[in-house]
Amino acid sequence: MIVGSHNHALVALSILIAAAAYTALDLASRIRASAGWARLAWLATAALAMGGGIWAMHFVAMLAYRMPGMQADYDVGLTLVSLLVPIVATGMSFGLMGLFPRSSMLLPAAGLLMGLGIVAMHYVGMAAMKMDAELRYDPYWVAASVLIAIGAASAALWLTTRTSHFPRRLAAALVMGVAVSGMHYAGMAGVTFVMHHGEAVPPAAGGFDQPTLAVAVAAAAFLILFLALIAAMFDRRFAHLAEREAAALRQSEERFRQLYRRTPLPLYSLDRSGRVEQVSDACLDLIGYDRTEIVGRPLVDFMTAASARRAIREDWPALLRHGEARDVEHRIVTRSGKILDVVSSVRLERDGEGGFLRVLGGLTDVTEHRRAEEALRQAQKIEAIGQLTGGIAHDFNNILAVVIGNLDLLRKRLPDDPKAGRLLEGAFEGARRGAALTQRLLAFARRQDLKPEPVDVPALVGGMADLLERSLGPMITVATRFPVGLPRAHVDANQLELALLNLALNARDAMPAGGRLTITAAERQVADGAADGLLPGSYLCLVLSDTGQGMDAPTLDRALEPFFTTKGLGKGTGLGLPMVQGLAAQSGGRLFLRSTVGEGTVAELWLPASVAPEHARRPAPAAATAQVGRLTVLAIDDDPLVLMNTVAMLEDLGHAVLERPSAVEALELLRSGQQVDLLITDQAMPAMTGLELARILRAEQPALPVLIASGYAPPAEPDGDFPRLGKPFDQATLARAIALALGAGPDAGQAARLEVAQARPA
C-alpha cells in the first residue's frame, strides 16, 4: 500500500477553479432570457463552462496528489470521456431547468442527473490513470462523495433560479468551490493504491511535471471561463438595453393605448378582414357594448343590414383601392336596439413595403343632426303647404262667396216650388261644407281669423259635455279632472271648442270597441332656452288621453302632416290634427302627441296662460239689429265676381253702391270729395291692402266706418282693430256686419268681429 500526499498549492488552485466554475451558472441564467438558436448556444456554453470547469478542477486535483516512487500516466480516451460526461450531464440539467423554469419537481431530478454525472466524471478520470498499482475504494467515502456531488449540483441549479447581489453571489461561489472540491477529496480519501511488484517505479524521463501540467490546465480553464463570462456580461448588457427599449416601447404603447381609449372621439382600428382591433371608450359609450364584446368581431356586425351590405360591397373595396374614405354614411345598431346615423372617416395604414397594417377610423354621431334636418325639411314642407293651402282657401272662399251670395239672392226670386227649394238648399249645404273645409285649411295654415281672449277651460269643457257624449256615443266613457286654481288660457274660445271636438273624435275612432277618454289640465312653466319650441312663460296644458289602439312610430311621425289619415278613403280629410296644431301655433302654443301601440294616445295642447279676467261671451245680436237705413256704400274688391256679388247683395238690401277694383282707386275717389256712409273693402289686394286703406282713412276721415272682408286673417298690426267680415258670407251676415260697423264707440268693431265669427258658416 502506498500512502500519498498533496501539493497544497495545486489543491488551492483546484478549489479556485471549482469556485470559478460557478460563473457558468451566470451563463445558465442567459438560457431563460434567450430564445431560438441563442438559447441553444447559451445552453452549450453554460454546459461547456460548468462541466469543463469541474473537470479541470478534478484534473488539477489529481495532479496535486503525489505518490513517492510512482509515476502515473493517463489514458487519453478515458480522459476525454471524463471530460464529456460532466459537459453532457450539466447540459441536460440546465436544459431541463431552462425549458421548465417554474416546475419545482424538476430541480431534484436535474440535481441528481448533474451530481451523478460529476461522480461518473471523477471515477472515469480515476480509471484513466495508468500506474503499476491497484486502486481500492472505501464504500463509505464513495457514498459520501456521491452525496456531496448531488448536493452541490442541486445547490448550483437552485442558484441559477435566483438573482442576488454581488456579495451573495461571491459567497455562493465559495460554497460551490468548497462543495465540488470536497466531493473530489472525499472520493480521494476513500481510495487506496496497492503496488503490484512491491517496489517503486522510477519516474519516466521527459514530459511535463505535474505542477506544470496542472497550471496549464488551470490557465486554460480560467481562460475559457473568463471569455464565457465576458460574453455573458455583454449579452446581459445588450439584453438590458433591449429590455429598456422594450419597456419604453411598451410604456409608449400603453400611453398611446390609454390616449386612444380615453380620447373623447369614437375611434376604432380594423385588421385586414375588417375585425375590430382597438376601440376607444367614447366609441364603446356610443354603441353601448363592452370592449370584450367588440374586439375581434367584424365592424359590420354592428350595422344595419343595408349599411353592412354597402360596406362590404362598396366601401371596403374602395378603401383598399384609394387608401382612405371620408364622410361615409352608415347606420349603427346599439346594444339597446337604437339605430344611430353616423359618418365614418377611415384611412389605411401600410408598412414600409406597402403591405396592409391596419385601418384607422372614427365615427361621428349625426343622428340628432339628421333629425334636426328632417324636422327643418318637415317644417319647411308644412310651411310651404300652409302657404299653398292658405292661398287656395282664400281663393276658394272668394268663389264660395260668389256662390253663396248668388244662391241667397236666387232664393228670393224663385217661385214657391218645393222641389226647387230642396235643390237650392242642397246647393246651400254644399257651399257651407266647402266653407267648413276652407276653415280647416286656414286653421292649418295659421291664417284663420282668431279672437283670442281669456278662457276658463274647465268651464268650456263642462259646457261641451252633452256635445261630447252625443258625438262619442255610449261605448266611450268621458272623464274630466281639473285641479282648482287653473289659469285661463289665452285662445279663441270657438276654435278651442272645435279643436277639442276634433281630438275627441280622433280618440273615438281609435276605440272602435269602446274605451275611456280622460280630459285633464295643468299649469306648466317653460324655462328660457327650452328645446320644445315654446317661448318662456306660463302655459295651460290641456291633456286628452284615450285607451285606444295607439300609433306606431312611423304613423306618429306623420300624424300632424296635412291630408295624412289612417281612417280609409272617404272617412277622414287628414286636416283634423293639423288644424289643432295650427290653432295652437297661431295662439302661441303647441300640440304634442305621444302614443304606444295597444295602450293608447295622449294629446297635449299647450296654450299660453292669461292673467286677464275672462270676457263675458256676448250674445248674438237680435235680427232687428241688422235693420239700417239706406246708405251710400263704397265696395272694393279686386275679384270682379266677388265685387259683383257684394254689390248685388247691397243693392238688394236697398243701399246705393259705388264700386272700385282696387284700394288705390277707392282712395282717389274719396279724396276727390265723394261722400259715402260706409266702406266695405277686401283685404288681400295688390298695391294696397284693405287694412292699409283703413289706416289711411282713419287718419284722413276718422268718422267713416270701414268694414274689412277677408278669406283669412291678415297679419297682426298695432292699429288694425277694425270690424271684419269673414268670407264667404250670405246676405244676412252682411247685413249684421253693416249694422255692427255703424255702431258707436270702440267696442263696435270688436262686437262686429265676434258676431261675424259666430255667423260664419260652419
PEJO-V88160 format. One record per backbone hydrogen bond with DSSP energy under -1.0 kcal/mol. CO is the residue of the C=O (numbers start at 1). NH is the residue of the N-H. If there is no record, write none. Layout:
# PEJO-V88160
co/nh
CO/NH
CO/NH
This chain:
# PEJO-V88160
co/nh
5/66
7/11
8/12
9/13
10/14
11/15
12/16
13/17
14/18
15/19
16/20
17/21
19/22
20/23
21/24
22/25
23/27
24/28
25/29
27/30
28/31
31/34
35/38
36/40
37/41
38/42
39/43
40/44
41/45
42/46
43/47
44/48
45/49
46/50
47/51
48/52
49/53
50/54
51/55
52/56
53/57
54/58
55/59
56/60
57/61
58/62
59/63
60/64
62/65
64/7
66/5
67/70
69/201
73/130
75/79
76/80
77/81
78/82
79/83
80/84
81/85
83/87
84/88
85/89
86/90
87/91
88/92
89/93
90/94
91/95
92/96
93/97
94/98
95/99
96/100
100/103
106/110
107/111
108/112
109/113
110/114
111/115
112/116
113/117
114/118
115/119
116/120
117/121
118/122
119/123
120/124
121/125
122/126
123/127
124/128
126/129
128/75
130/73
131/133
132/196
134/194
136/192
138/142
139/143
140/144
141/145
142/146
143/147
144/148
145/149
146/150
147/151
148/152
149/153
150/154
151/155
152/156
153/157
154/158
155/159
156/160
158/161
159/162
165/169
166/170
167/171
168/172
169/173
170/174
171/175
172/176
173/177
174/178
175/179
176/180
177/181
178/182
179/183
180/184
181/185
182/186
183/187
184/188
185/189
188/191
190/138
192/136
193/2
194/134
209/213
210/214
211/215
212/216
213/217
214/218
215/219
216/220
217/221
218/222
219/223
220/224
221/225
222/226
223/227
224/228
225/229
226/230
227/231
228/232
229/233
230/234
231/235
232/236
233/237
234/238
235/239
236/240
237/241
238/242
239/243
240/244
241/245
242/246
243/247
244/248
245/249
246/250
247/251
248/252
249/253
250/254
251/255
252/256
253/257
254/258
255/259
256/260
257/261
258/262
261/281
265/267
266/363
267/280
268/361
269/277
270/359
271/274
274/299
275/271
276/296
278/269
280/284
281/285
282/286
283/287
284/288
287/335
291/294
291/295
294/297
297/276
298/301
299/302
300/303
302/333
304/308
305/309
306/310
307/311
308/312
309/313
310/314
310/315
311/316
314/318
315/319
316/320
317/321
318/322
319/323
323/348
325/346
328/344
330/342
331/304
332/340
334/337
338/334
340/332
341/366
342/330
343/364
344/328
345/362
346/325
347/360
349/357
349/358
351/354
355/351
358/349
359/270
360/347
361/268
362/345
364/343
366/370
367/371
368/372
369/373
370/374
371/375
372/376
373/377
374/378
375/379
376/380
377/381
378/382
379/383
380/384
381/385
382/386
383/387
384/388
385/389
386/390
387/391
388/392
389/393
390/394
391/395
392/396
393/397
394/398
395/399
396/400
397/401
398/402
399/403
400/404
401/405
402/406
403/407
404/408
405/409
406/410
407/411
410/414
415/417
417/421
418/422
419/423
420/424
421/425
422/426
423/427
424/428
425/429
426/430
427/431
428/432
429/433
430/434
431/435
432/436
433/437
434/438
435/439
436/440
437/441
438/442
439/443
440/444
441/445
442/447
447/713
448/450
453/491
455/457
455/489
456/460
457/461
458/462
459/463
462/465
464/468
465/469
466/470
467/471
468/472
469/473
473/476
475/515
477/517
479/519
488/610
489/455
489/491
491/453
492/496
493/497
494/498
495/499
496/500
497/501
498/502
499/503
500/504
501/505
502/506
503/507
504/508
505/509
506/510
508/511
510/549
511/514
515/477
517/479
518/545
519/481
520/543
522/541
524/539
526/537
527/530
537/526
538/609
539/524
540/607
541/522
542/605
543/520
544/603
545/518
549/598
552/556
553/557
554/558
558/561
561/564
568/571
574/563
575/579
576/580
577/581
578/582
579/583
580/584
581/585
582/586
583/587
584/589
585/588
590/606
592/604
594/602
596/599
596/600
600/596
601/546
602/594
603/544
604/592
605/542
606/590
607/540
608/490
622/625
623/626
624/627
631/656
632/677
632/678
633/658
634/680
635/660
636/682
639/643
640/644
641/645
642/646
643/647
644/648
645/649
646/650
647/651
648/652
649/653
650/655
651/654
656/633
658/635
660/637
662/666
663/667
664/668
665/669
666/670
667/671
668/672
669/674
670/673
678/634
679/707
680/636
681/709
683/685
683/690
686/688
689/693
690/694
691/695
692/696
693/697
694/698
695/699
696/700
697/701
701/704
705/679
707/681
708/725
709/683
710/727
717/720
720/722
723/708
725/710
730/734
731/735
732/736
733/737
734/738
735/739
736/740
737/741
738/742
740/743
745/748
747/751
748/752
749/753
750/754
751/755
752/756
753/757
754/758
755/759
